[in-house]
Amino acid sequence: MCLSLGGGAKQCEPIVPPTEKAKKQRTILMVCGFVQLALAIMLCFCNVMSGIYELIDVAILFCSLAQMNFCCLTFYMVYITINFFSFVNIIGFCIQTGSIGSIYNTGSTSTSF
């Protein structure tokens, strides 16, 4: 795995030269990566450990983009799918129990739902 996040090391370059379509897809994934990076930083202010895990996800994405490594990208997609289902589970449980309003009325937020 690329530990320097594409920082000029020879081992972080793609093995096969990318095609034009691959470069286009890489640009789209970079935009998604920067959006996820911004959201992960914001999540750090709400829940530090979840934010750190999301930052690790962003690092995995950028490593896969630096090497054009499909295996690493597949690992990233599986990991974010697991995160998606766990967040849907938490939100569904809060809606089912009717406690969604109490989440926003804790001492850490100033808004009410």
Helices and strands as residue ranges (DSSP letters): G 10-12, H 20-46, H 48-67, H 70-97, H 100-104
